[in-house]
Amino acid sequence: MHYPIPVNPQEIVDLRQQPINEEMIAAAIAGVVQIARSKGQSLDDLTAEVLADDSLLDRDARRWLSDIVVQAWQSLPHQ
């Protein structure tokens, strides 16, 4: 199944209706990166958000996700 990269926050929320798999997660991460860029956020801004303490992920998981976001940011073309 092919998931388009979300272009707005609502499309990311709508992904919750889909079965969770690697492709859907990759599309969501790519969407977050592209939405952050469209809002003028820097990579530092986005990683700070990912690393911010929350009740969903522990510190190690946030660090791991931050590394993935950095990889996505560097590999996705700027639009």
N, C-alpha and C positions, 0 to 999 in steps of 0.2 A: 504494500500500500504506500502511496506517495502522499506525503504531507507538505503542503505549501508552507513557506516560511511566513509566519504571522507578521502583519504590518502594523498592528495596533494592539493595545492591551486586551481589548475584547476578544480578539482572535486567539490570544494566548489562553484566556479564560475558557473559551469555547473548546480548546483541546481537551479539557477535563472530560468531555463527553466521549472521547475516543479511548480505545484500549491502550494501555501504556506499553510501549515498546521502545527500542533504541532509536528508531527513526523519528518517532513522535517527540522524544526528549531532545534529539538533535535539532529538530525543527523549532522547538520552543526556545532552546538556547540561542539559535541563530536569530530568531525573532527578537529576543531580548536585546541582543547586541545591536541589531539594526534599528530597533525603536530607540535605544539609548543614543545611538549616533544621530538619528533624526531629531532628537531633542537637544542636540548639542552637548551631550555628556561626553566626557573623556573616558578612556579606559580606567584611569585612576578612580573616577567617580563611580563607575559601574562596579569595579572590584571592591570599593569601600562599601557599597550597598550589599554585595554578596557576603562580605566578611562581617557585616554588622550582626551583633548578637541577636538571636531570635530563638523562639521556642521550637522551631521546626527541625533545625539541624544543629548538631553539636559542632564544636570548633574545628575538629578535623574534617568533618564533612563540608563545612563552609570553605575551608582552605582548598580541599580537593575540587569543589565546584568553581572556586575562584580561578584555579589553574586551567580548568576547562574553558571558562569564559575568556581568559587571556588567549588561549589557543584559537578559539573561535574568532575573536576580535582580529587577530593577526592573519587568519587564513581567509576570512570573508572579504570579498571586494567591497570597497567603499562605493556607495551609490550617490 
